[in-house]
């Protein structure tokens, strides 16, 4: 990550997002559409208006997301963060360097679950989260299709991570790359995990595209991002999730 200006961050985030989302859309929604459409979680496809709305608000989100690292890393605020550019005791040969990656995802998953549930509160939903839920049958471009207020909330994980733990450019690069890929997968509209994964010893705790698609379809339950433990602990995992996963993965052409 060698960004020296706001435009650098804008280009980095924008290119990464549209390359990942566009590749997913071209593969599943265009090139192999006829071959795999019977396995689409919701059999119908979004309208052109849905795609246009998702792309438009994704662009707005990218502008907001690029402002946050600009302020945190390219202004005097940086001295108050724990971002580091020198190896020191946190170099790639130390245990901390590698442990930082899973810690970041656990922190992000926790932050996402509770802010997501909060935005579903009746007093906040319309202002913050309704626009994202206009994608009741989401496409890969829905991954960043947020109202500006929600985009600010989503971007909040960046300062939290930078202020609570030492991180270098490689941590941030990997974190945001995986976050973006998993977010696009969550809105893909197809399930890529194999049949029975949801009931395996690890799959019980991993969020899936079926899981998040249900959230968009029904608006209630399944609030998680990467993992399912918060949904299971607080009883917000939809009771029909396993049945839906099985149904999607059992379809025959």
Buried (B, 14 or more C-beta within 10 A) or exposed (E): BEBEEBEBBBBBBBEBBBEBBBEBBEBBBEEEEEEBBEBBBBEEBBEEEBBEBBBEBBBBBBBBBBBBBBEBBBEEEEEEBEBBEEEEEBEEEEEEBEEBBEBBBEBBBBBBBEBBBBBBEEEBBEEBBBBBBBBBBBBBBBBBBBBBBBBBBBBBBBBEBBEEBBBBBEBBEBBBEBBBBBBBBBBBBBBEBEEEBBEEEEBBBBBBBBBBBBBBBEEEBBBBBBBBBBBEEEEBBBEEBBEBBBEBBEEEE
